Amino acid sequence: MLFTYKAIDEHNTSREGTVEATNVDAAIITVQKRGYTIISIDAVEQKSSILNFEITWFQSVSNKEIVILSRQISTLFQAQVSALRVFRLLGSEAENPQLRTVLNSISDELQAGSSISRALSSHPDIFSSFYVNMVRSGEETGSLEKSFGYLADYLDRSYQITSKAKNAMVYPAFVVGTFLIVMGVMLTLVIPRIAQILTDSGQELPIYTKIVIGLSSFFVNYIGAIFLVLSVGGFFLWRFLRTDVGRRAYDEMKISIPYLGDLNRKLYLTRICDNLSTMVGSGISMVQALEVTADVVDNRVYKEIMEFTLLEVKGGRSFADTISEYPEVPGVLSQMAKVGEETGNLPEILNTLATFYRREVDNAVDTLIGLIEPVMIVLLGLGVGVLLASVLMPIYNLTSAI
């Protein structure tokens, strides 16, 4: 937000200007740090226009920007640059307006005496509890440059694996969407005109032609009702998925469907192992690491597993013994975790498991991409072939009879 202020300096000279901050308190702190006594401060009403507007919803901070930011912070700390100067510098250079505002707000909080982790925790929509706890660990051990380096590496790995999984779905989604549009145009615009010619010819039509004409007639006559049913059904499905029961059912389906379920399970296991390895390896206790992991994992099934494991570990039970009870957790994970606990190398073991599952996800995505193209070609060929045959064969018979 932008604020205008009127103030006087130490020489009783009037000062006016603007300051950018997340709220009025942060704006006041910024002005006072300049040595001014505030007379008045007001938020500027920013009017939107067609050519010049900013909508925060469209300018959210991406994971890639957080990766780059973490890498920059780590590099600047290695160069012995002070924390306040680091965030001032990055805030002035940030291209994303929302990120720039957040970094300036963090700078103001640091100047007011706050710690870095506490300042970051004021922006949970950008910096997760995992991120904040890693920074807090770095503050306690005096190795902030390493903590931000770990975060950059972790977030980069997470970003790469998530992007690869999402990109694997782009091609089939595009092909299926195009196919549905073409089929819709054929059934609602092309087939009805040809159907009238075939019906007027008086010839006996093949069964598959009658089915296609019937589908076309159904879509043309009831397109409004179909659209209404789909809209209402989509709305209630959206509402259901926003409930706890609906969200859990959806998350359970994501790890249960053939092939994709196995891919999703490995994706979640990669994140869990990577989280725990990074945090425990940085000196954070297993209890705190499980608390953060349960908070950041975005699947209700695995979230519940982490929460139950947390309770058991607090009660004195080992991490490996607890996770071994769940079928969603492979036996190799619990067995290797047990070895890690017995040898005192749990962070290294978890890192090895994270690397293993990351490679499994990469291989599964590559295999999926390799299978999708031929399967799509066959299915689309069959669909278009049946549609064309149902129309062209009667026309061919009609012209042959003439």
C-alpha positions in Angstrom: 0.0 0.0 0.0 1.1 3.6 -0.6 0.8 6.2 2.2 1.3 10.0 2.1 2.7 11.7 5.2 3.2 15.2 6.6 6.0 15.5 9.2 8.6 17.7 10.6 12.3 16.9 10.9 14.7 17.5 13.8 15.1 21.1 12.6 11.3 21.7 12.6 11.3 21.8 8.8 8.1 20.6 7.2 8.4 17.4 5.2 5.9 15.7 2.9 6.3 12.5 0.9 5.1 9.0 0.2 6.1 5.6 1.6 5.2 2.1 0.6 4.3 -0.4 3.3 1.9 -3.3 4.0 -0.1 -1.4 6.7 -0.2 2.0 8.4 1.9 0.8 11.4 4.7 -0.3 9.1 4.5 3.1 7.3 4.7 5.0 10.6 7.8 3.0 11.6 9.4 3.7 8.2 8.8 7.5 8.5 10.0 7.6 12.1 13.2 5.8 11.2 14.0 8.7 8.9 14.1 10.9 12.0 10.7 12.6 11.3 7.9 13.4 13.7 4.6 12.5 12.0 1.8 15.1 11.8 -0.5 13.0 9.6 -0.3 9.9 7.5 -3.0 8.6 5.1 -3.4 5.7 2.7 -3.5 6.6 -1.0 -6.6 5.4 -2.8 -5.3 3.8 -6.0 -7.9 4.1 -8.7 -7.8 1.3 -11.3 -7.8 2.2 -14.9 -7.9 0.2 -18.2 -4.2 1.0 -19.0 -2.7 1.1 -15.6 -3.8 -1.1 -12.8 -2.5 -3.7 -10.4 -4.4 -6.6 -9.1 -2.7 -8.6 -6.4 -4.5 -11.8 -7.3 -2.7 -11.8 -10.7 0.6 -10.8 -9.2 1.1 -13.5 -6.6 4.7 -14.5 -5.7 5.6 -17.7 -7.6 7.7 -20.6 -6.3 10.4 -19.8 -8.8 10.6 -16.2 -7.4 11.1 -17.6 -3.9 13.8 -20.0 -5.1 15.7 -17.0 -6.7 15.1 -14.8 -3.7 16.5 -17.5 -1.3 19.6 -18.0 -3.5 20.2 -14.2 -3.6 19.8 -13.9 0.2 22.3 -16.8 0.7 24.8 -15.2 -1.6 24.6 -11.8 0.1 24.9 -13.3 3.6 28.0 -15.2 2.4 29.4 -11.8 1.3 28.9 -10.6 4.9 26.1 -8.1 3.9 23.9 -7.1 6.9 20.4 -8.5 7.1 18.7 -5.1 6.8 20.8 -4.1 3.8 20.1 -7.5 2.2 16.3 -7.0 2.3 16.5 -3.3 1.4 18.6 -4.1 -1.6 16.4 -7.0 -2.8 13.2 -5.0 -2.1 14.4 -2.2 -4.3 15.3 -4.5 -7.1 12.2 -6.8 -7.0 10.1 -6.6 -10.2 7.0 -8.2 -8.7 5.0 -5.5 -6.8 3.7 -7.8 -4.2 7.2 -9.3 -3.5 8.6 -5.8 -3.4 6.0 -4.7 -0.8 6.7 -7.8 1.4 10.5 -7.3 1.3 10.1 -3.6 2.2 7.8 -4.6 5.1 10.4 -7.2 6.3 13.1 -4.5 6.1 10.9 -2.2 8.3 10.4 -4.9 10.8 14.2 -5.7 10.9 14.9 -2.0 11.4 12.5 -2.0 14.3 14.4 -4.8 16.0 12.6 -7.9 14.8 14.4 -11.1 13.9 14.4 -12.4 10.3 12.3 -15.5 11.1 9.7 -13.4 13.0 9.5 -10.9 10.1 9.1 -13.7 7.6 6.4 -15.3 9.7 4.3 -12.2 9.2 3.8 -13.3 5.6 2.5 -16.9 5.8 1.0 -16.7 2.3 4.5 -16.4 0.9 6.9 -18.0 3.5 5.6 -21.3 4.8 6.1 -22.6 8.4 8.8 -24.9 6.9 10.7 -21.9 5.5 10.4 -19.9 8.7 11.6 -22.7 10.9 14.6 -23.3 8.7 15.5 -19.6 9.0 15.0 -19.8 12.7 17.3 -22.7 12.9 19.9 -20.7 11.0 19.6 -17.8 13.4 20.1 -20.1 16.4 23.2 -21.8 14.9 24.6 -18.7 13.2 24.5 -20.2 9.7 21.9 -18.2 7.9 23.7 -18.4 4.6 23.6 -22.2 4.8 19.9 -22.2 5.8 18.9 -20.0 2.8 21.1 -22.1 0.6 19.3 -25.3 1.8 16.0 -23.6 1.2 17.0 -22.6 -2.3 18.1 -26.1 -3.1 15.0 -27.7 -1.5 12.5 -25.3 -3.2 14.3 -25.7 -6.5 14.0 -29.5 -6.3 10.3 -29.2 -5.3 9.6 -26.8 -8.1 11.3 -28.9 -10.7 9.5 -32.1 -9.8 6.1 -30.4 -9.4 6.5 -28.6 -12.7 7.5 -31.8 -14.5 4.4 -33.7 -13.2 2.1 -30.8 -14.2 3.7 -30.4 -17.6 3.0 -34.1 -18.3 -0.7 -33.3 -18.1 -0.7 -30.3 -20.4 -0.5 -32.3 -23.7 -3.3 -34.8 -22.9 -5.5 -32.0 -21.5 -5.0 -29.9 -24.7 -5.7 -32.9 -27.0 -8.8 -34.0 -25.1 -10.1 -30.4 -25.0 -9.6 -30.0 -28.7 -11.3 -33.3 -29.4 -14.3 -32.4 -27.3 -14.6 -29.1 -29.1 -14.5 -30.8 -32.5 -17.0 -33.4 -31.5 -19.3 -30.8 -30.1 -19.2 -28.8 -33.3 -19.7 -32.0 -35.4 -22.7 -33.2 -33.3 -24.5 -29.8 -33.0 -23.7 -28.2 -36.4 -22.6 -30.7 -39.0 -24.4 -33.9 -38.2 -27.9 -32.4 -38.0 -27.7 -31.1 -41.6 -26.4 -34.4 -43.0 -28.9 -36.3 -40.9 -31.8 -34.6 -42.7 -30.4 -35.6 -46.1 -29.9 -39.2 -45.0 -33.4 -39.4 -43.5 -35.0 -38.0 -46.6 -33.2 -40.5 -48.8 -35.4 -43.3 -47.3 -32.5 -45.8 -47.2 -32.0 -48.1 -44.2 -29.2 -46.5 -42.0 -26.6 -48.6 -40.2 -27.0 -48.9 -36.4 -23.9 -46.8 -35.6 -25.2 -44.0 -37.9 -28.6 -44.1 -36.0 -26.6 -43.9 -32.7 -24.6 -40.8 -33.9 -27.7 -39.1 -35.3 -29.6 -39.8 -32.0 -26.7 -38.3 -30.0 -26.7 -35.3 -32.2 -30.4 -34.8 -31.9 -30.1 -35.2 -28.1 -27.4 -32.5 -27.8 -29.2 -30.1 -30.1 -32.6 -30.5 -28.4 -31.3 -30.5 -24.8 -28.2 -28.4 -24.9 -29.6 -25.9 -22.5 -30.6 -28.6 -20.0 -27.2 -30.3 -20.4 -25.4 -27.0 -19.7 -27.6 -26.3 -16.7 -27.0 -29.8 -15.2 -23.2 -29.5 -15.8 -23.2 -26.1 -14.2 -25.2 -27.1 -11.2 -23.3 -30.3 -10.8 -19.9 -28.5 -11.1 -21.0 -26.0 -8.5 -22.1 -28.6 -6.0 -18.9 -30.6 -6.7 -16.8 -27.5 -6.0 -18.7 -26.9 -2.7 -18.2 -30.5 -1.7 -14.5 -30.4 -2.4 -14.2 -27.4 -0.1 -15.5 -29.4 2.8 -13.2 -31.6 5.0 -14.9 -34.8 3.8 -14.8 -33.8 0.2 -11.1 -32.7 0.3 -10.1 -35.9 2.0 -12.1 -38.0 -0.5 -10.4 -36.2 -3.3 -6.9 -36.6 -1.8 -7.5 -40.3 -1.2 -8.6 -40.7 -4.8 -5.4 -39.0 -6.0 -3.3 -41.7 -4.4 -5.6 -44.6 -5.3 -6.3 -44.3 -9.1 -4.2 -46.6 -11.3 -0.7 -45.4 -12.2 -1.4 -41.8 -11.4 -2.0 -42.8 -7.8 1.4 -44.4 -7.6 2.9 -41.3 -9.1 1.2 -39.0 -6.6 2.2 -41.2 -3.7 5.9 -41.0 -4.7 5.5 -37.2 -5.2 4.3 -36.8 -1.6 6.9 -39.2 -0.2 9.6 -37.2 -1.9 8.4 -34.0 -0.2 8.0 -35.6 3.2 11.5 -37.2 3.1 13.0 -34.0 1.7 11.3 -31.8 4.4 12.4 -34.1 7.3 15.9 -34.6 6.0 16.5 -30.9 5.5 15.1 -29.9 8.9 16.5 -32.7 11.0 19.9 -32.3 9.3 19.8 -28.6 10.2 19.5 -29.4 13.9 15.7 -29.1 14.3 14.1 -31.8 16.5 12.1 -34.6 14.9 9.0 -33.4 16.8 9.3 -29.9 15.4 10.1 -31.3 11.9 7.0 -33.5 12.0 4.9 -30.5 13.1 6.0 -28.4 10.2 5.8 -31.3 7.7 2.2 -32.1 8.8 1.4 -28.4 8.3 2.9 -28.0 4.8 2.0 -31.4 3.2 -0.9 -30.8 0.8 -2.6 -34.2 1.0 -5.1 -35.0 3.9 -4.2 -38.7 4.0 -0.4 -38.0 4.5 -1.2 -35.0 6.7 -3.1 -37.3 9.1 -0.2 -39.8 9.0 2.3 -37.1 9.9 0.0 -35.8 12.7 -0.5 -39.3 14.2 3.3 -40.0 13.9 3.9 -36.7 15.7 1.8 -37.8 18.7 3.5 -41.2 18.8 7.0 -39.6 18.7 6.0 -37.2 21.5 5.0 -40.2 23.5 8.4 -41.8 23.1 7.8 -44.1 20.1 10.2 -44.2 17.2 9.5 -42.5 13.9 10.2 -45.7 11.9 7.9 -47.9 14.0 5.0 -45.5 13.7 5.1 -45.0 9.9 5.4 -48.8 9.4 1.7 -49.2 10.3 0.5 -47.3 7.3 0.0 -49.0 3.9 0.5 -45.6 2.2 4.1 -45.7 3.4 6.3 -48.3 1.6 8.1 -50.8 3.8 11.5 -49.8 2.4 11.0 -46.3 3.8 10.2 -47.5 7.3 13.0 -50.1 7.3 15.6 -47.6 6.1 14.4 -45.0 8.6 14.8 -47.6 11.3 18.4 -48.2 10.2 18.9 -44.4 10.2 17.6 -44.1 13.8 19.8 -47.0 15.0 23.0 -45.6 13.4 22.3 -41.9 14.0 22.2 -41.2 10.3 18.5 -40.5 9.9 19.0 -37.2 7.9 21.3 -38.9 5.4 18.9 -41.9 5.1 15.9 -39.6 4.5 17.9 -37.6 1.9 18.8 -40.9 0.1 15.1 -41.8 0.1 14.1 -38.4 -1.2 16.6 -38.8 -4.0 15.3 -42.3 -4.8 11.6 -41.2 -4.9 12.5 -38.2 -6.9 14.1 -40.4 -9.5 11.1 -42.7 -9.4 8.8 -39.7 -10.1 11.0 -38.6 -13.0 10.9 -42.1 -14.5 7.2 -42.4 -14.0 6.5 -39.0 -15.7 8.8 -39.9 -18.6 7.0 -43.2 -19.0 3.6 -41.5 -18.8 4.6 -38.9 -21.4 5.8 -41.7 -23.7 2.5 -43.6 -23.3 0.2 -40.7 -23.6 1.0 -39.8 -27.2 0.3 -43.2 -28.9 -2.7 -43.8 -26.6 -4.2 -40.4 -27.5 -3.6 -41.0 -31.2 -5.3 -44.3 -31.1 -8.3 -43.1 -29.1 -8.8 -39.9 -31.2 -8.4 -42.0 -34.4 -11.1 -44.4 -33.2 -13.4 -41.5 -32.2 -13.0 -39.5 -35.4 -13.1 -42.7 -37.5 -16.4 -43.9 -36.1 -17.9 -40.5 -36.5 -16.8 -40.1 -40.1 -17.8 -43.7 -41.0 -21.3 -43.2 -39.6 -21.7 -40.3 -41.9 -19.7 -41.1 -45.0 -20.8 -44.7 -45.4 -24.6 -43.9 -45.9 -23.6 -41.0 -48.2 -21.4 -43.4 -50.2 -24.3 -45.9 -50.4 -26.7 -43.2 -51.5 -24.4 -41.9 -54.3 -23.8 -45.5 -55.4 -27.5 -46.2 -55.7 -27.9 -43.1 -57.9 
